[in-house]
Amino acid sequence: MELKPCPFCGRKSARIAYKTVDRTDSNGKLGTRSERYKIYCSSCPGQTSWGFYVEDVAEAWNRRANDV
């Protein structure tokens, strides 16, 4: 998967981050685990929101205002 340069600073510093989230039920018992992904720039504060699928956050990162 190719990531475009940062939409904020223009550098090719995009990185993919992920975290594992433990979900608990209303009684506090561990339920399922799932991963969340985001893309961030290592050169500036630019980043996406956390998402369920790396493809979705990559699409958000690569989207530009002038895309049709």
Helices and strands as residue ranges (DSSP letters): E 14-24, E 30-41, H 54-62
